[in-house]
């Protein structure tokens, strides 16, 4: 009873349903990726775009959205880039980690991290999407934990002093 399709007169078995599902999958993905299964790659149908609210407008998508990027990963795996199943055979990422960070507590100077898009929410900033490609490719960058290293790499300082606001 678990496998029977109630919309047909026949009583399907698990093997029947799995055969139908495989047939439909082959049909959809062959149309999208070609008939040579050896050339099929998950990253050709699994993509990541970081949307911006203004990127909902088709004309503005290339300006505000970051991506799309071909990505590995999936639901319930270490590279957790979630997607929803759909009949089109395209599986756009719907959610994932807010950042990736690797820290060896015995050696903080070797810490590494990456953000999904960039450090800035300002699209005019060079840091708006500067980490997106690294994130999509599973790369990281050094996480500066040493005060002297931070001082050497400082380009500017933004001071926010709430006591001076009137």
PyMOL commands that set and color helices and strands:
alter all, ss='L'
color gray80, all
select helices_A, chain A and resi 14-33+37-39+42-44+53-56+58-64+132-136+147-153+162-164
alter helices_A, ss='H'
color red, helices_A
select strands_A, chain A and resi 47-50+66-70+81-82+95-96+99-104+107-115+141-142
alter strands_A, ss='S'
color yellow, strands_A
deselect
rebuild
show_as cartoon
